[in-house]
Amino acid sequence: MKKVLITGGCGFIGVNLVRALNAVGGYEISILDNESLGVRADLGNFDGKFVHGDVTDLALVRKLAKGVDVVVHLAAHTRVIESIENPAQNFTDNVIGTFHLLEACREANVIRFISASTGGAILGDAPAPVHEELVPQPLSAYGASKLAAEGYCSAYTASYGLPCASLRFSNIYGPRSYHKDSVVARFLKRILAGQELVIYGDGSQIRDYLYIDDLAAGIVKAIESDCVGTYQLGAGRPTTLNELLDIMKEVVPAEKMPPIQYKSARKGEVHTTWCNISKAKDAFGFDPTTELADGVRNTWNWFVDRQGA
C-alpha cells in the first residue's frame, strides 16, 4: 500500500484525484487542507486521514510527511487578478508553502513529490503551442510564484535527490468545480443564476481546456512513474473563448442562456496559450481523450443536479 499525502485535497482537483486513486486502488491517502476552497464534506465517503491545516505551517507539514511515499502538492493561491492585487499573500501561499513541503519531504525521505504548476501564467504571451523549453516570462504574481516553486522543485531534485515533477495544468474544468472561478465553472454558475456572461476582451483569446478526469488520470500516471522535471498537461488543442461559448449554447437550453457582455481586456491576463503535451505523453503516457463538448455537457449536468439537490 503506497502512502500519499495530498495538499489542497478538498479542492476541485483534489476531490477528483482522490476518486481516481481509489478507483485504481493500492493507495493510503492523507489530506491536508485549510478548507478555504472546498471542505471535508466534499470528499464524500473518504475513509483516509484528513487534517485541517495550512502548508505554510512547517511543524505541521513535517509531522504529516513522516512515513509518506508520495506528496501531491495541489494547495495554492491560484487566482491571477487577486495575485496582482495582493502579491505578498500569493508569495506566502505558493512559494513559502512549497518550500516548507519540500523541506519536510527531504527530511522524511519521501520518494516522490508531484507539484501542481501552470503554463500560461508562467510563460506569458509566448508563441503557441507552449512547451517546456520556452523561456518563462510571467505576467502576474501568480505566474512568478509558480515559476519560483518549479525552481525549488528542480533544485531539490538536483541537490538532495528528491524526485520532483512539476505538472503545468492548463484550464481545468469538470464536475465538482462549484468553488472554481475559472471560465467554464464561472460561466455555468452565472447561467444557472440567470446572470449575464462577461467577456474581458473580444472573445478571441485562446485557452487549452482539459477535462478533470483526464487530468486526474494523468496525475496518477505521474505518481506511478519515475518522471522528474516540468511537464505540460492540457488537451493539446486551442479553443477560443467564443468557440467555448458556442459549445455552451449547444449544451445549455436556449431559454436559460443569458446575455453576453464584452468589456475591455484586463491587465496581467495572457491572450493566447495552449500546449504541446508530447513530453508528458512520452514520459508517463498522458493521454487525454474527452472532447470539449462532452466535458462541458457533463459539467453542466453536474451543476444542474447539484442545484436541484
TORNU-748456 format. One line per 2 residues: number of its first residue (from 1); their letters; for each residue x, y, z of N, C-alpha, C. Coordinates in steps of 0.1 Angstrom, whole numbers. Layout:
N
NUM> a> X Y Z X Y Z X Y Z  ...
//
This chain:
309
1> mk> 9 -12 0 0 0 0 9 12 0  7 21 -10 15 33 -11 9 44 -4
3> kv> 16 52 4 11 62 12 12 76 5  1 83 3 1 95 -5 -5 106 4
5> li> 2 117 5 -3 130 11 -7 139 0  -19 144 0 -24 154 -9 -27 167 -2
7> tg> -20 178 -6 -23 191 0 -34 197 -9  -43 204 -3 -54 210 -11 -63 199 -16
9> gc> -64 188 -8 -72 177 -13 -87 179 -13  -92 190 -6 -106 192 -7 -110 201 -19
11> gf> -100 206 -26 -103 214 -38 -108 206 -49  -111 213 -60 -117 207 -72 -108 196 -77
13> ig> -96 198 -79 -87 188 -85 -85 177 -74  -83 181 -62 -81 171 -51 -92 161 -50
15> vn> -104 165 -49 -115 155 -47 -116 146 -59  -114 151 -71 -114 142 -82 -102 133 -83
17> lv> -90 137 -78 -78 129 -78 -80 118 -67  -87 121 -56 -89 110 -46 -98 100 -52
19> ra> -108 103 -59 -117 94 -66 -109 85 -76  -100 91 -83 -92 84 -93 -82 74 -86
21> ln> -76 78 -75 -67 69 -68 -75 58 -62  -86 60 -56 -94 50 -50 -99 40 -61
23> av> -102 45 -73 -106 36 -84 -94 27 -88  -82 32 -88 -70 24 -91 -67 14 -80
25> gg> -68 19 -68 -65 10 -56 -51 10 -53  -48 6 -40 -34 4 -36 -28 17 -30
27> ye> -37 26 -26 -32 39 -20 -38 42 -7  -30 45 3 -35 50 16 -33 65 15
29> is> -44 73 16 -45 87 13 -46 95 26  -38 105 27 -39 116 37 -41 129 30
31> il> -49 138 36 -52 151 30 -49 162 40  -43 172 36 -41 185 43 -48 196 36
33> dn> -57 203 42 -64 213 36 -69 223 46  -69 236 43 -74 246 52 -88 249 50
35> es> -95 242 40 -109 243 37 -113 257 33  -104 264 27 -108 277 22 -115 277 8
37> lg> -112 266 0 -118 264 -13 -122 250 -14  -132 246 -6 -136 232 -5 -135 228 9
39> vr> -144 219 13 -144 214 27 -144 199 28  -142 194 40 -140 180 42 -152 172 36
41> ad> -164 178 37 -176 171 32 -176 168 17  -168 176 10 -167 175 -5 -161 161 -9
43> lg> -154 155 1 -147 143 -2 -156 131 -1  -168 133 3 -178 122 4 -174 112 14
45> nf> -174 99 10 -171 88 19 -157 85 20  -149 95 20 -134 94 21 -131 88 35
47> dg> -123 77 35 -120 70 47 -105 71 51  -98 80 44 -84 82 48 -83 92 59
49> kf> -71 98 61 -68 107 71 -70 121 66  -77 129 74 -79 143 70 -74 152 81
51> vh> -66 162 77 -60 172 87 -64 186 82  -70 194 91 -73 208 88 -60 216 91
53> gd> -55 222 81 -43 230 84 -37 236 71  -26 242 72 -20 250 61 -6 246 58
55> vt> -3 246 45 11 242 41 21 252 46  17 264 50 27 273 55 31 270 69
57> dl> 25 260 75 28 256 89 39 245 88  51 249 90 62 240 88 62 228 98
59> al> 59 231 110 58 220 120 48 210 116  37 214 111 26 205 107 30 197 95
61> vr> 35 203 85 39 195 73 50 185 76  59 189 85 70 180 89 64 167 95
63> kl> 54 169 104 47 158 110 40 149 100  33 155 91 25 148 81 33 141 71
65> ak> 45 146 68 54 140 58 60 127 62  61 124 75 68 112 80 60 100 76
67> gv> 68 90 70 62 78 66 54 78 53  54 90 46 47 92 34 56 88 22
69> dv> 51 81 12 58 78 0 58 89 -11  46 94 -13 44 105 -23 36 116 -18
71> vv> 41 128 -21 33 140 -18 28 146 -31  15 149 -32 9 156 -44 5 170 -38
73> hl> 12 180 -43 10 194 -38 1 202 -47  -12 202 -43 -22 210 -50 -26 223 -44
75> aa> -23 224 -31 -27 236 -23 -20 249 -29  -28 259 -32 -22 271 -38 -32 282 -38
77> ht> -27 294 -40 -35 306 -43 -34 307 -58  -45 305 -65 -45 304 -80 -51 315 -88
79> rv> -56 325 -81 -64 335 -89 -54 346 -94  -53 348 -107 -44 357 -113 -47 372 -108
81> ie> -59 377 -110 -62 390 -106 -59 393 -91  -63 384 -83 -61 386 -68 -46 386 -65
83> si> -38 378 -73 -24 378 -71 -17 392 -74  -23 398 -84 -18 412 -87 -22 422 -77
85> en> -34 420 -71 -38 429 -61 -31 427 -47  -27 414 -45 -21 411 -32 -10 401 -34
87> pa> 2 405 -40 13 396 -43 19 390 -31  19 397 -20 25 391 -8 18 379 -3
89> qn> 5 379 -3 -3 367 1 0 355 -9  0 359 -22 3 348 -32 17 342 -30
91> ft> 27 350 -26 40 346 -24 41 336 -12  34 341 -1 34 332 11 28 319 9
93> dn> 16 318 2 9 306 0 17 297 -10  22 302 -21 27 294 -32 42 291 -31
95> vi> 49 301 -26 64 299 -26 68 294 -12  64 301 -2 68 296 12 62 282 15
97> gt> 49 281 11 42 268 13 49 257 6  53 259 -7 60 248 -14 74 245 -8
99> fh> 81 256 -4 94 254 3 93 246 15  83 249 24 81 241 36 78 226 33
101> ll> 70 224 23 67 210 19 80 202 14  88 209 6 100 203 1 110 200 12
103> ea> 111 209 22 120 207 33 115 195 41  102 194 44 96 183 51 98 170 44
105> cr> 97 170 31 99 158 23 113 153 23  122 163 22 137 160 22 140 153 35
107> ea> 136 159 46 139 153 59 133 140 62  121 137 56 114 125 58 117 114 47
109> nv> 126 117 38 129 108 27 117 103 19  109 113 16 97 110 7 103 106 -7
111> ir> 96 96 -13 101 90 -25 98 99 -38  86 106 -38 83 114 -49 75 126 -45
113> fi> 77 137 -53 70 150 -50 64 154 -63  51 155 -64 44 160 -76 37 174 -72
115> sa> 41 184 -80 36 197 -77 28 203 -88  16 209 -85 8 215 -94 13 228 -99
117> st> 15 230 -112 20 243 -117 11 248 -128  15 257 -136 7 263 -146 15 266 -158
119> gg> 9 267 -170 16 270 -182 15 285 -186  3 289 -189 2 303 -194 7 314 -185
121> ai> 4 313 -172 8 323 -163 23 324 -161  30 313 -163 45 313 -163 51 318 -176
123> lg> 46 313 -187 52 316 -200 48 329 -206  37 335 -201 32 347 -207 27 346 -221
125> da> 27 356 -229 22 356 -243 33 350 -252  36 337 -250 46 330 -258 40 324 -270
127> pa> 48 322 -281 42 316 -293 36 302 -290  24 300 -294 17 287 -292 20 277 -303
129> pv> 20 264 -300 17 259 -287 29 260 -277  26 263 -265 37 264 -255 43 250 -252
131> he> 55 250 -248 62 238 -244 72 241 -233  78 230 -228 87 231 -216 100 238 -218
133> el> 104 240 -231 117 246 -234 116 261 -236  104 267 -235 103 281 -237 108 289 -225
135> vp> 113 301 -227 118 309 -216 106 315 -209  106 314 -195 94 319 -188 94 334 -188
137> qp> 82 340 -189 80 354 -188 67 357 -181  67 355 -167 54 356 -160 48 371 -161
139> ls> 35 371 -162 29 384 -163 21 388 -151  21 379 -141 14 382 -128 22 376 -117
141> ay> 18 380 -105 25 374 -93 22 360 -92  10 355 -96 7 341 -96 17 333 -104
143> ga> 19 338 -117 29 331 -125 43 331 -120  47 342 -114 60 343 -108 61 333 -96
145> sk> 51 332 -88 52 323 -76 52 308 -81  45 305 -91 46 291 -96 59 288 -103
147> la> 65 298 -109 79 296 -115 89 294 -104  87 302 -93 97 300 -82 95 286 -76
149> ae> 83 281 -75 80 268 -69 87 257 -78  86 259 -92 92 250 -101 107 250 -99
151> gy> 113 262 -97 127 263 -94 132 255 -82  124 257 -71 128 249 -59 126 234 -61
153> cs> 116 230 -69 115 216 -72 127 211 -79  131 218 -89 143 214 -97 156 214 -88
155> ay> 157 224 -79 169 224 -70 169 212 -60  157 209 -55 157 198 -46 159 184 -52
157> ta> 156 183 -65 159 171 -72 174 170 -74  180 181 -78 195 181 -81 203 181 -69
159> sy> 199 188 -58 208 189 -46 206 178 -36  193 173 -35 190 164 -25 185 150 -30
161> gl> 184 149 -43 179 136 -48 164 133 -46  156 144 -44 142 142 -42 135 143 -56
163> pc> 130 132 -61 124 132 -74 112 141 -75  112 152 -82 101 162 -82 96 163 -97
165> as> 83 163 -98 77 166 -111 68 178 -110  70 188 -118 61 200 -118 51 198 -130
167> lr> 39 197 -127 29 195 -138 21 208 -141  24 213 -153 18 226 -156 4 224 -162
169> fs> -6 226 -154 -20 224 -158 -25 235 -167  -33 231 -177 -39 241 -185 -53 245 -178
171> ni> -63 250 -185 -75 254 -179 -84 241 -176  -85 238 -163 -91 225 -159 -106 228 -156
173> yg> -115 219 -161 -129 221 -159 -135 207 -156  -147 207 -151 -154 195 -149 -163 195 -137
175> pr> -170 183 -134 -178 182 -122 -170 185 -109  -178 190 -99 -172 193 -86 -164 206 -86
177> sy> -166 214 -95 -159 227 -96 -167 239 -91  -176 236 -81 -185 247 -77 -178 259 -71
179> hk> -166 258 -66 -160 269 -60 -149 275 -69  -148 269 -81 -138 274 -91 -142 287 -97
181> ds> -133 296 -100 -136 309 -107 -130 309 -121  -126 297 -126 -121 296 -140 -133 297 -149
183> vv> -131 299 -162 -141 303 -171 -153 294 -172  -151 281 -174 -162 272 -176 -171 271 -163
185> ar> -165 270 -152 -173 269 -139 -180 283 -137  -173 294 -139 -179 307 -137 -191 309 -146
187> fl> -189 306 -159 -200 308 -168 -212 299 -165  -210 287 -162 -221 278 -159 -228 282 -146
189> kr> -221 286 -136 -228 291 -124 -236 304 -127  -231 313 -135 -238 325 -138 -250 322 -147
191> il> -249 312 -156 -261 308 -164 -272 303 -155  -268 294 -145 -278 289 -136 -284 300 -127
193> ag> -277 310 -124 -282 321 -116 -289 332 -124  -290 330 -137 -297 339 -146 -289 352 -148
195> qe> -276 352 -146 -268 364 -147 -261 365 -161  -258 377 -166 -252 378 -178 -237 373 -178
197> lv> -232 369 -189 -218 365 -190 -210 376 -195  -199 378 -188 -190 389 -191 -177 384 -197
199> iy> -173 389 -209 -161 386 -216 -152 398 -215  -140 396 -210 -130 406 -210 -121 405 -222
201> gd> -123 413 -232 -117 412 -245 -127 409 -255  -123 405 -267 -133 403 -278 -137 388 -280
203> gs> -132 380 -271 -136 366 -272 -126 358 -280  -116 364 -286 -107 357 -294 -95 350 -286
205> qi> -95 354 -273 -84 348 -265 -85 333 -265  -74 326 -265 -73 312 -267 -68 305 -255
207> rd> -74 294 -251 -70 286 -240 -70 271 -244  -65 263 -235 -64 248 -237 -73 242 -225
209> yl> -84 237 -228 -94 232 -218 -92 217 -216  -88 213 -204 -86 199 -201 -96 194 -191
211> yi> -103 183 -194 -114 178 -185 -107 171 -173  -114 173 -162 -108 169 -149 -105 154 -148
213> dd> -113 145 -154 -110 131 -154 -97 128 -161  -94 135 -172 -82 133 -179 -70 138 -171
215> la> -72 149 -164 -61 154 -156 -58 144 -144  -69 140 -137 -67 131 -126 -60 118 -131
217> ag> -63 113 -142 -57 101 -147 -42 104 -150  -39 116 -155 -25 119 -158 -17 121 -145
219> iv> -23 126 -134 -16 127 -122 -13 114 -116  -22 104 -117 -20 91 -112 -8 84 -120
221> ka> -8 86 -133 3 81 -141 16 87 -137  16 100 -134 29 107 -130 33 101 -116
223> ie> 24 99 -107 27 93 -94 34 79 -96  29 71 -105 33 58 -107 46 57 -116
225> sd> 50 68 -121 62 68 -130 74 73 -122  85 74 -129 98 79 -123 101 92 -129
227> cv> 92 99 -135 95 112 -142 99 123 -132  108 131 -137 112 143 -130 112 155 -140
229> gt> 111 167 -134 112 179 -143 98 185 -145  96 192 -156 84 200 -158 77 194 -170
231> yq> 63 194 -169 55 188 -180 42 196 -181  39 198 -194 26 205 -198 15 194 -198
233> lg> 4 197 -191 -8 188 -191 -20 197 -196  -24 194 -208 -36 200 -214 -42 191 -223
235> ag> -52 196 -230 -59 188 -241 -50 188 -253  -41 198 -254 -32 198 -266 -38 204 -278
237> rp> -49 212 -276 -55 219 -288 -61 232 -284  -61 242 -293 -66 256 -289 -81 257 -291
239> tt> -86 265 -282 -101 269 -283 -102 283 -279  -109 291 -288 -112 305 -284 -123 305 -274
241> ln> -124 316 -267 -135 318 -258 -148 318 -265  -149 324 -277 -161 324 -284 -165 310 -289
243> el> -155 302 -292 -158 288 -295 -164 280 -283  -158 283 -271 -164 277 -259 -178 282 -257
245> ld> -181 294 -259 -195 299 -258 -204 292 -267  -200 290 -280 -208 283 -289 -212 269 -284
247> im> -202 262 -278 -204 249 -272 -215 250 -261  -213 260 -253 -223 262 -242 -237 264 -247
249> ke> -238 271 -258 -251 274 -264 -257 261 -269  -249 251 -273 -255 239 -277 -259 230 -265
251> vv> -251 231 -254 -254 223 -243 -265 228 -234  -265 241 -232 -275 247 -223 -288 250 -231
253> pa> -300 247 -225 -312 251 -231 -313 266 -235  -318 268 -247 -318 282 -252 -324 292 -243
255> ek> -335 288 -236 -342 297 -227 -334 301 -215  -323 293 -212 -315 296 -200 -303 304 -203
257> mp> -299 306 -216 -287 314 -219 -290 328 -217  -281 335 -209 -283 349 -206 -276 357 -216
259> pi> -277 371 -215 -270 380 -224 -255 379 -222  -247 382 -232 -232 382 -232 -227 396 -234
261> qy> -219 401 -224 -214 415 -225 -199 414 -227  -193 422 -236 -179 423 -238 -173 435 -232
263> ks> -163 434 -224 -156 445 -218 -141 445 -222  -134 456 -218 -120 457 -221 -112 446 -214
265> ar> -102 442 -221 -93 431 -216 -86 436 -203  -83 427 -194 -77 430 -181 -62 428 -181
267> kg> -55 437 -174 -40 436 -173 -36 423 -166  -25 417 -171 -19 405 -164 -24 392 -170
269> ev> -34 393 -178 -40 381 -184 -34 378 -198  -31 365 -200 -25 361 -212 -36 360 -223
271> ht> -33 364 -235 -43 363 -246 -44 349 -252  -32 344 -255 -32 331 -262 -23 321 -255
273> tw> -28 310 -251 -19 299 -246 -26 286 -248  -20 277 -254 -24 262 -255 -11 254 -256
275> cn> -11 242 -253 2 235 -251 4 223 -259  17 220 -261 22 208 -267 24 198 -255
277> is> 17 186 -256 17 177 -245 26 165 -248  34 165 -258 42 153 -262 52 149 -252
279> ka> 57 158 -244 67 154 -234 60 145 -223  49 149 -219 41 141 -209 37 128 -214
281> kd> 33 128 -227 29 116 -233 40 106 -234  52 111 -237 64 102 -238 68 97 -224
283> af> 68 106 -215 74 103 -201 65 94 -193  52 96 -193 43 88 -184 30 84 -190
285> gf> 29 85 -204 17 80 -210 4 89 -209  6 102 -206 -5 111 -205 -13 111 -218
287> dp> -26 109 -217 -34 107 -230 -48 112 -228  -51 125 -228 -65 130 -226 -74 126 -238
289> tt> -86 122 -235 -95 117 -246 -108 124 -246  -112 132 -236 -125 138 -235 -127 149 -245
291> el> -137 149 -254 -140 160 -262 -146 172 -254  -143 184 -258 -147 195 -251 -162 196 -249
293> ad> -170 193 -260 -184 193 -259 -189 183 -249  -184 171 -249 -188 161 -239 -185 165 -225
295> gv> -173 171 -223 -169 175 -210 -177 187 -205  -181 196 -213 -189 208 -209 -203 202 -206
297> rn> -208 193 -214 -221 187 -211 -221 180 -197  -211 172 -195 -210 165 -182 -210 176 -170
299> tw> -202 186 -172 -201 197 -162 -214 204 -159  -221 207 -170 -234 214 -169 -244 205 -162
301> nw> -244 192 -166 -254 183 -159 -251 182 -144  -238 182 -140 -234 181 -126 -239 194 -119
303> fv> -237 205 -125 -242 217 -118 -257 218 -117  -264 213 -127 -279 213 -127 -283 203 -116
305> dr> -277 191 -115 -281 182 -105 -278 187 -91  -267 194 -89 -263 200 -76 -273 211 -72
307> qg> -277 219 -82 -287 229 -78 -300 223 -74  -304 212 -81 -317 206 -78 -317 197 -65
309> a> -304 195 -60 -304 186 -49 -309 192 -36
//
